[in-house]
């Protein structure tokens, strides 16, 4: 007898748990009349209004795969999913709607056949509706929708309100719908008549935030705050509920992705991790149902950035360089990001302290390191790294002319060449040779004393290595570069 009672209790528990469908799998297929799968077809899946009392208002849109198959999972942690509405648009623009009940196994399968043209559909019915917007409530009126003719009548009206709410099925002539937030929406009405005629009509409209929220009582959200650097103490003791009413809920949004959604906290403190501008919002709700909102934008100062950035470079080969940024530091902070730009159009992100870089060719490269800290501080340091053999060193003993840099290197379409001249009005020839010693480009420039910046077009050069040579009557210099 005891074993029988225990078994009965277990069975009852299993049945009870199966009846609570807080996770439901929805699947099915979409085919045409010839049983060919329809790929990339939108399937609208939503919970029925029967679930509203349990807090499960869910709307999902999924696409069919190449086999015409779709699958989705609906989850409601706070309640029970009992009934669904599943809709697919037909080839003539009408909607095919199914409203299955969730079974004990929490799996719902709905298969659709669309584009059925075997039976003629009367073409003369017309869906139509007008709207009247009051605040965030829209009143729909479909009295001017017509059937296909004498002896026909509208037997079904399906309303799609354009937000996350469920499809309203049945034959409602003038439903009202409350929109939760301002925005642009498109509502659609699908009708079906007794003779089989179907028609669709859609209207786009905007819902705006009301300047004043009509309260059920005279409640008013409000708060003050005291700020010390990045720490702020909020106080909503002056928020009012109205005569004979009381505040039962306060919802705080701090503007940095954090909030207090539950409870009735009057004076919460909050610490901001980074400086910047934040909009803080307080929503209140009273016992009689009055709701009010109050928002203030506060400025959090950015912390003092005591960042010390350093890096060294050690040539460990003809084209290899070992970089080291371990001496970089941030007082009372930590480095969370290092971005290396090696001067050859390559970048290394992440937080690499000692990267090893191999360059494609020898040359002069401007290397930059940019660091970011946990508190949002940033710093950047650039240095020039020169990779060259002794054959490419300046050949004039008195160093009358010198190539300072080629930027960028490798070069794509144009290079910026910096040449230093000891004397003023120095006539200089600039020439580009390939690795076989063939002259590819030449020009003559008058250089002033000091650094001279020249722009050279390299767009027509074939891809590969080259030598840039500059020469005057007193000296010459050369440098290798690579054309991308």
C-alpha positions in Angstrom: 0.0 0.0 0.0 2.8 2.4 0.9 4.5 1.7 -2.5 1.3 2.4 -4.3 0.8 5.7 -2.6 4.4 6.7 -3.3 4.0 5.9 -7.0 0.8 7.9 -7.1 2.5 10.9 -5.5 5.3 10.7 -8.1 2.9 10.5 -11.0 0.9 13.5 -9.7 4.1 15.5 -9.4 5.1 14.6 -13.0 1.7 15.6 -14.3 1.8 18.9 -12.3 5.2 19.8 -13.6 4.2 18.9 -17.2 1.3 21.3 -17.0 3.5 24.2 -16.2 5.0 25.0 -19.6 7.6 27.7 -18.9 9.8 26.5 -21.7 8.1 25.5 -25.0 9.7 24.3 -28.3 7.9 25.4 -31.4 8.7 23.7 -34.8 7.2 23.0 -38.1 7.5 23.3 -41.9 6.4 25.7 -44.6 5.7 24.2 -48.0 3.8 25.0 -51.2 0.9 23.0 -52.6 3.4 20.8 -54.5 5.2 19.9 -51.1 8.3 22.0 -52.1 9.9 23.6 -49.1 9.8 27.4 -48.8 13.2 28.8 -47.6 13.7 32.1 -45.7 10.0 32.4 -44.9 9.2 34.5 -41.9 7.2 32.8 -39.2 5.7 34.9 -36.4 5.4 33.1 -33.1 3.7 34.8 -30.1 2.1 33.9 -26.8 -1.7 34.1 -26.7 -3.5 36.7 -24.5 -4.3 33.8 -22.2 -0.7 34.0 -21.0 -0.8 37.7 -20.1 -1.9 37.1 -16.5 1.3 35.1 -15.9 3.6 37.8 -17.3 4.4 35.8 -20.5 4.0 38.2 -23.4 6.5 37.0 -26.0 6.8 37.6 -29.8 9.5 36.0 -31.9 10.2 36.0 -35.6 12.1 33.1 -37.1 13.1 32.1 -40.7 12.7 28.7 -42.3 15.9 26.9 -43.4 16.5 25.6 -47.0 14.3 22.6 -46.1 11.4 24.9 -45.2 11.9 23.9 -41.5 11.7 26.3 -38.5 12.3 25.8 -34.8 12.2 28.2 -31.9 12.3 28.1 -28.1 10.0 30.3 -25.9 11.0 30.7 -22.2 8.9 32.3 -19.5 10.7 32.1 -16.1 7.9 33.8 -14.2 4.8 32.0 -15.5 3.1 29.4 -17.7 2.9 29.3 -21.5 -0.5 27.7 -22.3 -1.4 28.8 -25.8 0.4 30.2 -28.9 -0.4 32.0 -32.1 1.7 31.1 -35.1 1.3 33.0 -38.4 2.8 32.8 -41.9 2.0 35.3 -44.7 0.4 33.6 -47.8 1.5 34.4 -51.4 -1.5 36.8 -51.8 -0.5 38.9 -48.8 -3.0 37.4 -46.4 -2.0 35.7 -43.1 -2.4 32.0 -42.2 -2.8 31.9 -38.4 -2.8 28.9 -36.1 -3.5 29.0 -32.4 -2.3 25.7 -30.9 -2.5 24.7 -27.2 0.7 23.7 -25.5 0.6 19.9 -24.8 2.1 18.0 -21.9 5.4 17.4 -23.7 5.9 21.2 -24.1 6.5 20.8 -27.9 4.2 22.5 -30.4 4.4 21.5 -34.1 2.6 23.6 -36.8 3.0 22.9 -40.5 1.9 25.4 -43.2 0.9 25.0 -46.8 1.0 28.3 -48.7 0.5 29.5 -52.3 -2.6 27.4 -52.8 -4.1 28.6 -56.1 -6.2 25.5 -56.8 -9.4 27.1 -55.7 -10.4 30.7 -56.9 -10.6 33.3 -54.2 -13.2 36.1 -54.6 -11.2 39.3 -55.2 -13.7 42.0 -54.2 -13.5 42.1 -50.4 -11.5 45.0 -48.8 -9.9 45.4 -45.5 -9.8 48.9 -44.1 -9.6 50.7 -40.8 -9.1 54.2 -39.3 -7.2 55.1 -36.2 -7.6 57.5 -33.4 -4.5 58.2 -31.2 -4.9 59.4 -27.6 -1.5 59.6 -25.8 -0.2 56.0 -26.2 -3.6 54.4 -26.7 -4.8 53.8 -30.3 -8.4 53.1 -31.1 -8.9 51.0 -34.4 -12.1 51.1 -36.3 -12.7 48.7 -39.2 -16.4 49.4 -39.9 -15.7 50.3 -43.5 -14.1 46.9 -44.3 -16.4 45.2 -46.9 -17.1 41.6 -48.0 -16.9 40.4 -51.6 -20.6 41.1 -52.4 -24.2 40.3 -51.6 -24.6 37.2 -49.5 -21.0 37.4 -48.3 -19.8 38.5 -44.8 -16.6 39.0 -42.9 -16.1 36.1 -40.5 -12.5 36.8 -39.3 -10.4 39.8 -38.4 -6.8 39.4 -37.3 -5.0 42.4 -35.9 -1.2 42.9 -35.9 -0.4 45.9 -33.8 3.3 46.2 -34.8 4.9 45.9 -31.3 5.7 42.9 -29.1 2.1 42.1 -28.3 0.3 39.0 -29.5 -1.9 38.8 -32.6 -5.6 39.6 -31.8 -7.8 37.1 -33.6 -11.5 36.7 -33.8 -13.7 39.3 -35.4 -13.2 42.5 -33.4 -14.4 45.6 -35.2 -12.9 48.3 -33.0 -10.2 47.1 -30.7 -8.0 49.5 -28.6 -4.3 48.9 -28.0 -1.9 50.5 -25.5 1.7 51.0 -26.7 4.3 50.9 -24.0 6.8 53.4 -25.5 7.0 56.1 -28.1 8.1 55.1 -31.6 7.1 54.3 -35.2 4.7 51.4 -35.7 2.8 49.7 -38.5 -0.5 48.0 -37.7 -2.2 45.6 -40.1 -5.7 44.1 -40.4 -6.3 40.8 -42.2 -9.9 39.9 -43.0 -11.5 36.7 -44.3 -15.1 36.4 -45.6 -17.6 33.5 -45.6 -17.0 33.1 -49.4 -13.2 32.7 -48.8 -12.1 36.2 -49.9 -9.0 37.5 -48.0 -7.6 41.1 -47.8 -4.9 43.0 -46.0 -4.6 46.7 -45.0 -1.8 48.4 -43.1 -1.3 51.9 -41.5 1.9 53.4 -40.3 1.8 56.0 -37.4 3.9 57.5 -34.6 3.4 57.3 -30.9 4.9 60.3 -29.1 5.8 60.8 -25.4 3.2 62.9 -23.8 4.4 66.1 -22.1 2.2 65.2 -19.1 1.4 61.6 -18.1 -2.3 61.6 -17.0 -2.1 60.2 -13.5 -4.8 58.4 -11.6 -3.9 60.6 -8.7 -1.5 63.6 -8.3 1.7 61.6 -7.9 5.1 63.1 -8.8 8.5 61.5 -9.1 11.4 63.6 -7.9 14.9 63.2 -6.4 17.8 65.3 -5.2 21.4 64.1 -5.2 24.8 64.9 -3.6 28.0 64.2 -5.5 31.6 63.6 -4.4 33.7 62.9 -7.5 32.4 59.6 -8.9 30.2 58.8 -5.9 26.6 60.0 -5.9 23.9 59.7 -3.2 20.4 60.0 -4.5 17.3 60.9 -2.3 13.7 60.7 -3.5 12.1 61.6 -0.1 10.4 64.5 -1.8 8.5 62.4 -4.4 4.8 62.6 -3.8 2.0 60.1 -4.0 -1.1 62.3 -3.6 -3.9 62.4 -1.0 -4.8 59.0 0.4 -2.2 57.3 -1.7 1.4 55.9 -1.2 4.4 55.0 -3.3 4.8 51.3 -3.5 7.6 51.0 -6.0 10.6 53.0 -7.1 12.6 51.9 -10.2 16.0 53.6 -10.6 18.1 53.7 -13.8 21.6 55.1 -13.3 22.5 55.7 -16.9 25.6 53.4 -16.9 23.9 50.2 -17.6 23.0 49.5 -14.0 19.6 49.9 -12.2 17.5 49.0 -9.2 14.3 47.4 -10.6 12.7 45.9 -7.5 11.7 47.3 -4.2 11.1 50.8 -2.9 14.6 52.2 -2.3 14.3 55.9 -1.3 18.0 57.0 -1.1 20.3 54.6 -3.0 24.0 55.5 -3.4 25.8 54.8 -6.6 29.5 54.7 -7.7 30.4 55.4 -11.4 33.4 53.5 -12.7 34.2 56.1 -15.4 33.8 59.8 -16.0 31.2 61.1 -18.4 27.6 62.3 -18.8 24.8 60.1 -17.3 21.0 60.5 -17.4 19.5 59.1 -14.2 15.8 58.2 -14.2 13.4 57.5 -11.4 10.0 55.8 -12.1 7.5 55.6 -9.2 4.2 53.7 -8.9 1.6 54.3 -6.2 -0.9 52.0 -4.5 -3.7 53.5 -6.6 -1.9 52.9 -9.9 -0.4 56.4 -10.5 2.9 56.4 -12.3 5.4 59.2 -12.8 8.9 59.7 -14.2 11.7 62.1 -13.3 15.1 62.4 -15.1 18.3 64.4 -14.4 21.6 64.4 -16.3 24.7 64.4 -14.1 28.4 64.9 -15.0 31.0 62.6 -13.5 34.5 64.0 -13.7 37.1 61.9 -15.5 39.9 60.7 -13.1 43.3 62.3 -13.3 45.3 60.2 -15.7 48.8 59.5 -14.3 49.9 57.4 -17.2 53.6 56.7 -17.9 54.1 55.1 -21.3 57.5 53.8 -22.5 58.7 51.1 -24.9 62.0 50.0 -26.2 63.0 48.3 -29.5 65.9 45.8 -29.9 66.9 44.6 -33.4 67.5 40.8 -33.2 67.9 40.3 -36.9 68.1 42.1 -40.2 64.3 42.6 -40.2 63.2 41.5 -36.7 62.6 43.8 -33.8 61.7 42.8 -30.2 59.6 45.5 -28.6 59.1 45.9 -24.8 56.6 48.1 -23.0 56.9 46.6 -19.5 58.1 50.0 -18.1 54.7 51.6 -18.9 52.6 52.2 -15.8 49.4 53.9 -14.6 49.3 55.1 -11.0 46.4 53.8 -9.0 45.1 52.2 -12.2 45.8 49.3 -14.5 46.6 49.0 -18.2 43.9 47.0 -19.9 44.7 47.6 -23.6 47.9 48.0 -25.7 47.5 48.8 -29.4 50.7 48.6 -31.5 51.0 50.3 -34.9 54.3 49.0 -36.5 54.5 51.6 -39.3 54.0 49.1 -42.1 50.2 49.2 -42.1 49.9 46.4 -39.6 48.4 46.7 -36.1 48.4 44.4 -33.1 45.6 44.9 -30.6 45.0 43.3 -27.2 47.4 43.8 -24.3 50.8 42.5 -25.6 53.6 43.7 -23.5 56.6 42.4 -25.5 55.6 41.8 -29.2 58.1 40.4 -31.7 57.8 42.0 -35.1 59.3 40.8 -38.4 59.2 43.5 -41.2 58.8 42.6 -44.9 61.8 44.7 -45.9 64.4 47.0 -44.4 63.7 50.7 -44.0 62.6 53.4 -41.5 59.3 52.7 -39.6 57.3 54.9 -37.3 56.1 52.7 -34.4 53.3 53.9 -32.1 52.0 52.3 -28.9 48.6 53.4 -27.5 47.5 52.2 -24.1 44.1 52.4 -22.3 43.5 51.9 -18.5 40.6 50.5 -16.5 39.6 54.1 -15.5 39.4 55.2 -19.2 42.8 57.0 -19.4 44.6 56.9 -22.7 48.2 57.7 -23.8 50.2 57.3 -27.0 53.9 57.3 -27.8 55.6 57.1 -31.3 59.2 56.3 -32.1 61.2 55.7 -35.3 62.8 52.3 -35.8 65.4 52.1 -38.6 66.4 48.7 -40.2 69.2 49.0 -42.7 72.5 47.4 -43.7 75.7 49.3 -43.9 75.4 49.5 -47.7 72.4 51.8 -47.3 74.1 54.2 -44.9 74.9 57.7 -46.2 77.9 57.6 -48.4 79.1 61.3 -48.0 81.7 61.7 -45.4 80.5 65.1 -44.5 76.8 64.0 -44.5 75.6 66.9 -46.8 72.3 65.1 -47.7 70.4 62.4 -45.9 67.1 60.5 -46.3 65.3 61.0 -43.0 62.2 58.9 -43.6 59.9 57.2 -46.1 56.3 57.1 -45.0 54.6 54.8 -45.3 56.9 51.9 -46.0 55.6 49.6 -47.6 53.9 52.1 -49.8 50.7 51.7 -51.8 49.9 54.8 -54.0 52.1 57.6 -52.8 55.0 58.1 -50.4 56.0 61.1 -48.3 59.8 61.5 -48.5 61.7 63.6 -45.9 65.2 64.6 -47.0 67.7 66.6 -44.9 70.1 69.0 -46.6 73.0 70.8 -44.9 73.1 73.6 -47.5 70.4 75.9 -48.9 69.4 75.8 -52.6 70.9 72.3 -53.2 70.0 70.8 -56.5 69.2 67.2 -55.9 68.2 64.3 -58.1 65.6 61.8 -56.6 65.6 58.4 -58.4 63.8 55.1 -57.9 65.5 51.8 -59.0 64.3 48.3 -59.0 66.4 45.5 -57.5 67.9 44.8 -60.9 69.3 48.4 -61.1 66.8 49.6 -63.7 65.8 53.2 -63.4 62.0 53.5 -62.9 61.4 57.1 -61.9 63.4 60.3 -61.5 62.9 64.0 -60.7 65.0 67.0 -59.7 64.3 69.2 -56.7 65.9 72.3 -55.2 66.3 71.6 -51.4 66.4 74.2 -48.7 68.6 73.9 -45.6 67.1 71.5 -43.1 64.3 69.0 -43.7 62.4 68.9 -47.0 59.1 67.0 -47.5 58.4 65.6 -51.0 55.4 63.7 -52.2 56.1 61.0 -54.8 53.4 59.1 -56.7 54.1 55.4 -56.8 50.8 54.2 -58.2 52.3 52.9 -61.5 55.1 51.0 -59.9 54.7 47.2 -60.0 54.6 45.3 -56.7 58.0 44.5 -55.3 61.2 45.9 -53.6 62.9 49.1 -54.7 65.7 51.5 -53.8 65.2 55.2 -53.4 68.4 57.2 -54.1 69.0 61.0 -53.6 72.2 62.6 -54.9 73.7 66.1 -55.1 77.2 67.4 -56.0 78.3 67.1 -52.4 76.8 63.8 -51.3 74.2 61.0 -51.8 72.0 58.6 -49.8 69.8 55.6 -50.5 67.1 53.7 -48.8 65.1 50.5 -49.6 61.3 50.4 -49.7 58.6 48.0 -50.7 55.7 48.7 -53.1 52.4 46.9 -52.3 
